[in-house]
Amino acid sequence: MDIRNIAIIAHVDHGKTTLTDALLRQCGVAEEGVSMDSNTLEKERGITIYAKNASVEYKGTKINIVDTPGHADFGSEVERVLRSIDSVLLVVDAQEGPMPQTRFVLKKSLELGLKPIVIINKIDKPAADPAMAEEAVLELFLELGANDDQSNFPVVYAIGREGVAKKKLTDESKDLTPLLETILEHVPSASSAELEAKPLRLQPFNLGYDNFLGRMAVARVYEGVINVGQTVFVKKPTGETRTGKITKLFSFRGLEKIEIPQAVAGDIVMLAGLGDIDIGETVAAEESAQPLPAIAVDEPTIALNFLVNNSPFAGREGKFVTTRQIRERLERELEVNVGLKVDFSSAEAFRVYGRGELHISILLENMRREGYELQVSQPQVIFHEEGGVKLEPFEEVVIDTPATYQGAIIERLGKRKVVMKDMRVHSDTVRIIFEGPTRGLLGFRSQFILDTKGEGIFSSRFTHFGPYAGEIEKRAAGSMISMSSGKVLGFSLWNLQDRGVLYIPPAIDVYEGQVIGNTSKGEEMFVNPTKGKQLTNMRASGTDEAMHLVPPFELSIERGLEVMNEDELLEVTPLSVRLRKKPGIKIAFKDRG
């Protein structure tokens, strides 16, 4: 069977997964309501976190599809997928046009010599401007150094949600047939008798884990034929060789994995039996085979410590609370999460390196749902040194906001050493492009939501390591710290809410040293949230006041990572997220009665 291999790439929320789901339904390999985003967190957040494989058959051709994440923190998922396919479908929102992650994934695919097919999606939006979006995509191609062949890209217009695609905006269409025809026309065939006749060479680009089969690899067969039971040679990019045996082979049909006895050149398969296989290694039939070019993955940009929870409430909710259990879970995560690195050298804390706050928070969210309980330190950026020069990670930031708020945003980011590069006005909204150190952006998102009253869109991507930008003055939000343990009373919160933003509702338990809110003036404040109203046996009309409590700014893992200070820890348990001062920091306060 003829084989075509494609990946769908785009900025977050531009409609990749919706389009892929519609393709699967049209080709009869998925039912209504079945989605590529099968992970619980993906369904809740409406974003793709993990790259996934599927395939459809159209006119006797097997089309392998890899759906990739759109968020910059999961860029490492995209980079290695692009090496294994022959063309990309670049999905761009007809209203928003190209966004930061569009630039990132397109740059990677152009460098690999791939010729993209551009899909202008969501053409049914009220503010959609397909012509503007197409023009902006062409500008981006030229800016990224695309050659003449790549710049002459085919364009398909689509409404992914309705499963409709058109080659021209004026065409009538009922389904995605024009897109499938474009794929057959422009994507080169991955299979040929000539490639099958060569000795086996394949390369894993993704990893999986099965409780019975152990570590599994998703790989592209570049040359030859692979059989179950075959003895193979596994080569590192450095040339080191070891042997192994293939115990299981799976092919993809729709979203399902189907066990097969053999696979041929050009196909994408999942294999088991090589327990220590890693991304970018070459699996070959002959010991003398040349290793395939290594797959590079971008370095992590932030680091933080994972520690055992030792708060007064430790062990109340979690099943897995010991250092050994946390270590085993992190080791398991390293089996499949290549964007993550962990330093196990310290007995007290594990140093975890990731691609961004979202990357780390997804790991923590998965762990807490599995019953783990732990605490983490404030994320810090990773510094490099080259030729005696201190370097730090820089990011490009694209902000879409109503024009009213642009002044406040530019002023706030300016204080954080983030420099404005460009500004474009679209009717009543403004798109501003900034560049600055990752350090300056840590903790900014929640402030951005407040500044734009929830109407702004903030997206960023790592670009490079640049010279150290100097000290950054962030207005340190002071913490409101509980100086007693017990149940929180509404009367006490009512008195405290004028002093800053509260993180907790009434009627929950708190402990001494827990951070229950921040102070608007920026100083540390020790408070008693368990203090009740002084009652007497006298009652007079009109002396009772009606209490109106402002809803609290309840902490999620991401919010906690953003708002925490350097001397604080974020306590993550299956049911709660709490902020606390590090143990050993003296809580000094006067008795306030």
For each residue, the residues with C-beta under 8 A, 3 or more apart:
1: 57 60 61 62 191
2: 60 61 62 189 191
3: 61 62 63 64 189 190 191 266 267
4: 61 62 63 64 86 87 183 184 187 188 189 190
5: 63 64 66 84 85 86 87 187 190 220 266 268
6: 63 64 65 66 85 86 87 88 89 183 187
7: 65 66 67 68 78 81 82 85 88 89
8: 16 19 20 65 66 67 68 88 89 91
9: 16 68 70 78 82 88 89 90 91 102 105 106 109
10: 14 15 16 70 90 91 92 101 102 105 121
11: 14 70 92 93 96 98 99 100 101 102 459
12: 47 69 70 71 99 101 459
13: 46 47 70 93
14: 10 11 70 91 92 93 96 99 102 121 122
15: 10 18 19 91 93 121 122 158 160 161
16: 8 9 10 19 20 48 67 68 70 91
17: 20 21 35 36 37 48 67
18: 15 21 22 160 161
19: 8 15 16 22 23 89 91 119 121 158 160
20: 8 16 17 23 24 36 54 65 67
21: 17 18 24 25 30 34 35 36
22: 18 19 25 26 160 161 162 163 176
23: 19 20 26 27 56 65 176 179 180
24: 20 21 27 29 30 34 36 54 56 254 255
25: 21 22 28 30 31 32 163
26: 22 23 163 175 176 177 180
27: 23 24 56 57 58 180 254
28: 25
29: 24 54 55 56 57 253 254 255
30: 21 24 25 34 254 255
31: 25 34
32: 25
33:
34: 21 24 30 31 255
35: 17 21 38 43
36: 17 20 21 24 48 52 54 67 255
37: 17 42 43 46 47 48
38: 35 42 43 52 255
39: 42 43 49 50
40: 43 44 369
41: 44 45 49 362 365 366
42: 37 38 39 45 46 47 48 49 50
43: 35 37 38 39 40 46
44: 40 41
45: 41 42 49
46: 13 37 42 43
47: 12 13 37 42 69 70 71
48: 16 17 36 37 42 51 52 67 68 69 70 71 74
49: 39 41 42 45 69 71 74 362
50: 39 42 69 74 77
51: 48 66 67 68 69 77 78 81 206
52: 36 38 48 66 67 255
53: 64 65 66 206 218 252 268 270
54: 20 24 29 36 64 65 67 252 254 255
55: 29 62 63 64 65 251 252 253 254 268
56: 23 24 27 29 62 63 65 254
57: 1 27 29 60 61 62 63
58: 27 61 63 180 183 184
59: 180 184
60: 1 2 57
61: 1 2 3 4 57 58 184
62: 1 2 3 4 55 56 57 267
63: 3 4 5 6 55 56 57 58 180 183 187
64: 3 4 5 6 53 54 55 85 252 267 268
65: 6 7 8 20 23 53 54 55 56
66: 5 6 7 8 51 52 53 81 84 85 268
67: 7 8 16 17 20 36 48 51 52 54
68: 7 8 9 16 48 51 77 78 81 105
69: 12 47 48 49 50 51 74 75 77 78
70: 9 10 11 12 13 14 16 47 48 101
71: 12 47 48 49 74 101 358
72: 75 100 101 104 355 356 459 460 461 462
73: 339 354 355 356 357 358 359
74: 48 49 50 69 71 77 78 339 355 358 359
75: 69 72 78 79 101 104 105 298 339 355 461 462
76: 79 80 297 298 338 339 355
77: 50 51 68 69 74 80 81 206 339
78: 7 9 51 68 69 74 75 81 82 104 105 108
79: 75 76 82 83 108 295 296 297 298
80: 76 77 83 84 205 206 279 280 295 297 338
81: 7 51 66 68 77 78 84 85 205 206
82: 7 9 78 79 85 88 105 108 109 112 114
83: 79 80 112 203 205 220 295
84: 5 66 80 81 203 205 219 220 268
85: 5 6 7 64 66 81 82 88 114 220
86: 4 5 6 114 187 188 190
87: 4 5 6 114 115 116 117 183 186 187 188
88: 6 7 8 9 82 85 105 109 114 116 117
89: 6 7 8 9 19 116 117 119 183
90: 9 10 102 105 106 109 116 117 118 119 137
91: 8 9 10 14 15 16 19 119 121 160
92: 10 11 14 96 97 98 102 118 119 120 121 133 136 137
93: 11 13 14 15 96 97 99 121 122 125 133
94: 120 121 122 123 125 128 129 130 133 157
95: 122 125 127 128 129 133
96: 11 14 92 93 99 133 400
97: 92 93 132 133 136 137
98: 11 92 102 103 106 133 136 137 140
99: 11 12 14 93 96 102 103 398 459
100: 11 72 103 104 396 397 398 459 460 461
101: 10 11 12 70 71 72 75 104 105 459 461
102: 9 10 11 14 90 92 98 99 105 106 140
103: 98 99 100 106 107 140 144 396 461
104: 72 75 78 100 101 107 108 461
105: 9 10 68 75 78 82 88 90 101 102 108 109
106: 9 90 98 102 103 109 110 116 140 141 144
107: 103 104 110 111 144
108: 78 79 82 104 105 111 112
109: 9 82 88 90 105 106 112 114 116
110: 106 107 113 114 116 141 144 145 146 150
111: 107 108
112: 82 83 108 109
113: 110
114: 82 85 86 87 88 109 110 150
115: 87 149 150 153 186
116: 87 88 89 90 106 109 110 150 153
117: 87 88 89 90 153 154 155 156 182 183 186 187
118: 90 92 134 137 153 154 155 156
119: 19 89 90 91 92 155 156 157 158 165 179
120: 92 94 123 130 133 134 137 155 156 157 158
121: 10 14 15 19 91 92 93 94 158 159 160
122: 14 15 93 94 95 125 128 158 159 160 161
123: 94 120 128 130 157 158 159 169
124: 128 159 162
125: 93 94 95 122 128
126:
127: 95
128: 94 95 122 123 124 125 133
129: 94 95 132 133
130: 94 120 123 133 134 157 169
131: 134 135
132: 97 129 135 136
133: 92 93 94 95 96 97 98 120 128 129 130 136 137
134: 118 120 130 131 137 138 155
135: 131 132 138 139
136: 92 97 98 132 133 139 140
137: 90 92 97 98 118 120 133 134 140 141 153
138: 134 135 141 142 151
139: 135 136 142 143
140: 98 102 103 106 136 137 143 144
141: 106 110 137 138 144 146 150 151 153
142: 138 139 145 146 151
143: 139 140
144: 103 106 107 110 140 141
145: 110 142
146: 110 141 142 150 151
147: 150 151
148: 151 152
149: 115 152
150: 110 114 115 116 141 146 147 153
151: 138 141 142 146 147 148
152: 148 149
153: 115 116 117 118 137 141 150
154: 117 118 182 185 186
155: 117 118 119 120 134 167
156: 117 118 119 120 165 166 167 178 179 182
157: 94 119 120 123 130 165 166 167 168 169
158: 15 19 119 120 121 122 123 164 165 166 176 179
159: 121 122 123 124 162 163 164
160: 15 18 19 22 91 121 122 163
161: 15 18 22 122
162: 22 124 159
163: 22 25 26 159 160 175 176
164: 158 159 173 174 175 176
165: 119 156 157 158 173 175 176 177 178 179
166: 156 157 158 169 171 173 178
167: 155 156 157 171 178 182
168: 157 171
169: 123 130 157 166
170:
171: 166 167 168 178
172:
173: 164 165 166 177 178
174: 164
175: 26 163 164 165
176: 22 23 26 158 163 164 165 179 180
177: 26 165 173 180 181
178: 156 165 166 167 171 173 181 182
179: 23 119 156 158 165 176 182 183
180: 23 26 27 58 59 63 176 177 183 184
181: 177 178 184 185
182: 117 154 156 167 178 179 185 186
183: 4 6 58 63 87 89 117 179 180 186 187
184: 4 58 59 61 180 181 187
185: 154 181 182
186: 87 115 117 154 182 183
187: 4 5 6 63 86 87 117 183 184
188: 4 86 87
189: 2 3 4 192 266
190: 3 4 5 86 265 266 267
191: 1 2 3 195 196 264 265 266 267
192: 189 195 196 265 266
193: 196 197
194: 197 198
195: 191 192 198 222 223 224 265 266
196: 191 192 193 223 224 225 264 265
197: 193 194 224
198: 194 195 201 223 224 265
199: 223 224 284 285 286 289
200: 221 223 224 225 226 230 232 283 284 285 286
201: 198 221 222 223 224 282 283 284 285 289 292
202: 219 220 221 222 223 226 269 282 283 284
203: 83 84 219 220 222 280 281 282 283 292 295
204: 207 217 218 219 277 278 279 280 281 283
205: 80 81 83 84 218 219 220 279 280 295
206: 51 53 77 80 81 217 218 279
207: 204 215 216 217 218 277 278 279 335 336 338
208: 215 216 217 218 270 336
209: 214 215 216 332 335 336
210: 213 214 216 272
211:
212:
213: 210 216 247 248 272 273
214: 209 210 272 275
215: 207 208 209 274 275 276 277 335
216: 207 208 209 210 213 270 271 272
217: 204 206 207 208 270 271 274 277 279
218: 53 204 205 206 207 208 268 269 270
219: 84 202 203 204 205 268 269 270 271 283
220: 5 83 84 85 202 203 205 267 268
221: 200 201 202 224 225 226 263 264 265 266 267 268 269
222: 195 201 202 203 265 292
223: 195 196 198 199 200 201 202 265
224: 195 196 197 198 199 200 201 221 265 285
225: 196 200 221 262 263 264 265
226: 200 202 221 230 232 246 249 262 263 269 271 283
227: 230 246 249 261 262
228: 246 247 248 249 260 261 262
229: 245 246 247
230: 200 226 227 245 246 285
231: 243 244 245
232: 200 226 243 244 245 246 274 283 284 285
233: 241 242 243 244 283 284 285 286 287 289
234: 241 242 243 244 274 277 281 282 283
235: 239 240 241 281 282 283 284 289 291
236: 239 240 241 278 281 291
237: 280 281 282 291 293 294
238:
239: 235 236 291
240: 235 236
241: 233 234 235 236 287
242: 233 234 276
243: 231 232 233 234
244: 231 232 233 234 273 274 277 283
245: 229 230 231 232 273
246: 226 227 228 229 230 232 249 271 272 273 274
247: 213 228 229 272 273
248: 213 228 259 271 272 273
249: 226 227 228 246 259 260 261 262 263 269 270 271 272
250: 257 258 259 260 269 270 271
251: 55 257 258 260 263 267 269 270
252: 53 54 55 64 255 256 257 258 268 269 270
253: 29 55 256 258
254: 24 27 29 30 54 55 56
255: 24 29 30 34 36 38 52 54 252
256: 252 253
257: 250 251 252 270
258: 250 251 252 253
259: 248 249 250
260: 228 249 250 251 263 269
261: 227 228 249
262: 225 226 227 228 249
263: 221 225 226 249 251 260 267 269
264: 191 196 221 225 267
265: 190 191 192 195 196 198 221 222 223 224 225
266: 3 5 189 190 191 192 195 221
267: 3 62 64 190 191 220 221 251 263 264
268: 5 53 55 64 66 84 218 219 220 221 252
269: 202 218 219 221 226 249 250 251 252 260 263
270: 53 208 216 217 218 219 249 250 251 252 257
271: 216 217 219 226 246 248 249 250 274 283
272: 210 213 214 216 246 247 248 249
273: 213 244 245 246 247 248
274: 215 217 232 234 244 246 271 277 283
275: 214 215
276: 215 242
277: 204 207 215 217 234 244 274 281 283
278: 204 207 236 281
279: 80 204 205 206 207 217 295 297 338
280: 80 203 204 205 237 294 295 296
281: 203 204 234 235 236 237 277 278 291
282: 201 202 203 234 235 237 289 290 291 292
283: 200 201 202 203 204 219 226 232 233 234 235 244 271 274 277
284: 199 200 201 202 232 233 235 287 289
285: 199 200 201 224 230 232 233 289
286: 199 200 233 289
287: 233 241 284
288:
289: 199 201 233 235 282 284 285 286
290: 282
291: 235 236 237 239 281 282 294
292: 201 203 222 282
293: 237
294: 237 280 291
295: 79 80 83 203 205 279 280
296: 79 280
297: 76 79 80 279 338 339
298: 75 76 79 339 355 462
299: 382
300: 303 339 340 341 353 354 355 382
301: 354 355 356 381 382 393 438 462
302: 353 354 355 356 357 360 379 380 381 382 438 442
303: 300 351 352 353 354 379 380 381 382
304: 351 352 360 376 377 378 379 380 561
305: 349 350 351 352 376 377
306: 326 330 349 350 352 374 375 376
307: 310 348 349 350 374 375 376 377 569
308: 314 321 322 323 326 374 375
309: 314 315 318 321 373 374 375 571 572 573
310: 307 314 375 583
311: 314 375 511 514 571 578 580
312: 485 511 512
313: 316 509 511 571 573 576 578
314: 308 309 310 311 321 373
315: 309 318 321 373
316: 313 573
317: 373 573 574 575 576
318: 309 315 321 371 372 373 573 574
319: 371 372 373 574
320: 325 326 329 370 371 372 373
321: 308 309 314 315 318 325 372 373 374
322: 308 325 326
323: 308 326 327 347
324: 327 328
325: 320 321 322 328 329 372
326: 306 308 320 322 323 329 330 350 372 374
327: 323 324 330 331 344 350
328: 324 325 331 332
329: 320 325 326 332 333 367 370 372
330: 306 326 327 333 334 342 344 350 352
331: 327 328 334 335 342
332: 209 328 329 335
333: 329 330 336 337 340 342 363
334: 330 331 337 340 341 342
335: 207 209 215 331 332
336: 207 208 209 333
337: 333 334 340 363
338: 76 80 207 279 297
339: 73 74 75 76 77 297 298 300 354 355 359
340: 300 333 334 337 352 353 354 359 363
341: 300 334 352 353 354
342: 330 331 333 334 350 351 352 353
343: 346 350 351 352 353
344: 327 330 350
345: 351
346: 343 349 350 351
347: 323
348: 307
349: 305 306 307 346 377
350: 305 306 307 326 327 330 342 343 344 346
351: 303 304 305 342 343 345 346
352: 303 304 305 306 330 340 341 342 343 360 363 376
353: 300 302 303 340 341 342 343 382
354: 73 300 301 302 303 339 340 341 359 360 363
355: 72 73 74 75 76 298 300 301 302 339 359 462
356: 72 73 301 302 359 360 462
357: 73 302 360 361 379 442 558 561 562
358: 71 73 74 361 362 558
359: 73 74 339 340 354 355 356 362 363
360: 302 304 352 354 356 357 363 364 376 379 561
361: 357 358 364 365 556 557 558 561
362: 41 49 358 359 365 366
363: 333 337 340 352 354 359 360 366 367
364: 360 361 367 368 374 376 557 572
365: 41 361 362 368 369 557
366: 41 362 363 369 370
367: 329 363 364 370 372 374 572
368: 364 365 371 372 373 557 572 573 574
369: 40 365 366 574
370: 320 329 366 367
371: 318 319 320 368 574
372: 318 319 320 321 325 326 329 367 368 572 574
373: 309 314 315 317 318 319 320 321 368 572 573 574
374: 306 307 308 309 321 326 364 367 572
375: 306 307 308 309 310 311 569 570 571 572 580
376: 304 305 306 307 352 360 364 561 569 570 572
377: 304 305 307 349 569 570
378: 304 561 564 565 566 568
379: 302 303 304 357 360 442 561
380: 302 303 304
381: 301 302 303 392 393 437 438 439 442
382: 299 300 301 302 303 353 392 393
383: 390 391 392 468
384: 390 391 392 465
385: 388 389 390 391
386: 389 391
387:
388: 385
389: 385 386 467 468
390: 383 384 385 467 468
391: 383 384 385 386 465 466 467 468
392: 381 382 383 384 437 438 439 465 466 467 468 469
393: 301 381 382 437 438 462 464 465
394: 435 436 437 438 462 463 464 465 466
395: 435 436 437 438 441 460 461 462 463
396: 100 103 421 433 434 435 460 461 463
397: 100 413 418 433 434 435 436 441 458 459 460
398: 99 100 431 432 433 434 459 460
399: 409 431 432 433 434 448 456 457 458 459
400: 96 429 430 431 456 457
401: 405 406 409 429 430 432 452 455 456 457
402: 405 428 429 430 452 455 456
403: 406 425 428 429 430
404:
405: 401 402 408 409 451 452 453 455 456
406: 401 403 409 410 423 430 432
407: 410 411
408: 405 411 412 451
409: 399 401 405 406 412 413 432 448 451 452 456
410: 406 407 413 414 420 432
411: 407 408 414 415
412: 408 409 415 416 444 447 451
413: 397 409 410 416 418 420 434 436 440 444
414: 410 411 418 419 420
415: 411 412 472 473 474
416: 412 413 436 439 440 441 444 472 474
417: 436 437 439 440 469 470 472
418: 397 413 414 434 435 436 437 440 441
419: 414 434 435 436
420: 410 413 414 423 432 433 434
421: 396 433 434 435
422: 432 433
423: 406 420 430 431 432 433
424: 430 431
425: 403 429 430 431
426: 429 430 431
427:
428: 402 403
429: 400 401 402 403 425 426
430: 400 401 402 403 406 423 424 425 426
431: 398 399 400 423 424 425 426
432: 398 399 401 406 409 410 420 422 423
433: 396 397 398 399 420 421 422 423
434: 396 397 398 399 413 418 419 420 421
435: 394 395 396 397 418 419 421 463
436: 394 395 397 413 416 417 418 419 440 441 469
437: 381 392 393 394 395 417 418 440 441 466 469 472
438: 301 302 381 392 393 394 395 441 442 462
439: 381 392 416 417 442 469 472
440: 413 416 417 418 436 437 444 469 472
441: 395 397 416 418 436 437 438 444 445 460
442: 302 357 379 381 438 439 562
443: 446 447 474 562 563
444: 412 413 416 440 441 447 448 562
445: 441 448 449 458 558 562
446: 443 449 450 559 562 563
447: 412 443 444 450 451
448: 399 409 444 445 451 452 456 458
449: 445 446 452 454 456
450: 446 447 453
451: 405 408 409 412 447 448 456
452: 401 402 405 409 448 449 455 456
453: 405 450
454: 449
455: 401 402 405 452
456: 399 400 401 402 405 409 448 449 451 452
457: 399 400 401
458: 397 399 445 448
459: 11 12 72 99 100 101 397 398 399
460: 72 100 395 396 397 398 441
461: 72 75 100 101 103 104 395 396
462: 72 75 298 301 355 356 393 394 395 438
463: 394 395 396 435
464: 393 394
465: 384 391 392 393 394
466: 391 392 394 437 469
467: 389 390 391 392
468: 383 389 390 391 392
469: 392 417 436 437 439 440 466 472
470: 417
471:
472: 415 416 417 437 439 440 469
473: 415
474: 415 416 443
475: 522
476: 522 565
477: 500 518 519 522 563 565
478: 500 518 519 521 522 523 524 525
479: 515 517 518 519 524 525 565 568 579 581
480: 496 499 500 502 515 516 517 518 519 525 527
481: 513 514 515 516 524 525 526 527 581 587
482: 485 510 511 512 513 514 515 516 526 527 528 529 530
483: 512 526 527 528 587 589
484: 512 528 529 530 531
485: 312 482 509 510 511 512 530
486: 509 510 530
487: 507 508 509 510 530
488: 492 493 504 505 506 507 508 509 510 516 529 530
489: 492 493 506 507 529 530 531 532
490: 493 494 506 507 547 549
491: 494 495 531 532 533 547
492: 488 489 495 496 527 528 529 530 531 532
493: 488 489 490 496 497 502 504 505 506 529 549
494: 490 491 497 547 548 549
495: 491 492 498
496: 480 492 493 499 500 502 516 517 527 529
497: 493 494 500 502 549 550
498: 495
499: 480 496 517 519 520 521 525 527
500: 477 478 480 496 497 517 518 519 520 521 525
501: 517 518 520 552 553
502: 480 493 496 497 516 517 550 552 553
503: 515 516 517 518 552 553 554 555 579
504: 488 493 508 510 516 517 529 552 554
505: 488 493 508 549 551 552 554
506: 488 489 490 493 549
507: 487 488 489 490
508: 487 488 504 505
509: 313 485 486 487 488
510: 482 485 486 487 488 504 514 516 529 530
511: 311 312 313 482 485 514 580
512: 312 482 483 484 485 587
513: 481 482 580 581 583 585 587
514: 311 481 482 510 511 578 579 580
515: 479 480 481 482 503 518 564 568 578 579 580 581
516: 480 481 482 488 496 502 503 504 510 527 529
517: 479 480 496 499 500 501 502 503 504 552 553
518: 477 478 479 480 500 501 503 515 563
519: 477 478 479 480 499 500 522 523 524 525
520: 499 500 501
521: 478 499 500
522: 475 476 477 478 519
523: 478 519
524: 478 479 481 519
525: 478 479 480 481 499 500 519
526: 481 482 483 587 589
527: 480 481 482 483 492 496 499 516
528: 482 483 484 492 531 592
529: 482 484 488 489 492 493 496 504 510 516
530: 482 484 485 486 487 488 489 492 510
531: 484 489 491 492 528
532: 489 491 492 535
533: 491
534:
535: 532
536:
537:
538:
539: 543
540: 543
541:
542:
543: 539 540
544:
545:
546:
547: 490 491 494
548: 494
549: 490 493 494 497 505 506
550: 497 502
551: 505
552: 501 502 503 504 505 517
553: 501 502 503 517 559
554: 503 504 505 559
555: 503 559 560 563 577 578 579
556: 361 559 560 577
557: 361 364 365 368 560 561 570 572 577
558: 357 358 361 445 561 562
559: 446 553 554 555 556 562 563
560: 555 556 557 563 564 570 577 579
561: 304 357 360 361 376 378 379 557 558 564 570
562: 357 442 443 444 445 446 558 559
563: 443 446 477 518 555 559 560 579
564: 378 515 560 561 568 569 570 579
565: 378 476 477 479 568
566: 378
567: 581 582 585
568: 378 479 515 564 565 579 580 581 582
569: 307 375 376 377 564 579 580 581 582
570: 375 376 377 557 560 561 564 577 578 579
571: 309 311 313 375 576 577 578 579 580
572: 309 364 367 368 372 373 374 375 376 557 577
573: 309 313 316 317 318 368 373 576 577 578
574: 317 318 319 368 369 371 372 373
575: 317
576: 313 317 571 573
577: 555 556 557 560 570 571 572 573
578: 311 313 514 515 555 570 571 573
579: 479 503 514 515 555 560 563 564 568 569 570 571
580: 311 375 511 513 514 515 568 569 571
581: 479 481 513 515 567 568 569 585 587
582: 567 568 569 585
583: 310 513
584:
585: 513 567 581 582
586:
587: 481 483 512 513 526 581
588:
589: 483 526 592
590:
591:
592: 528 589
593:
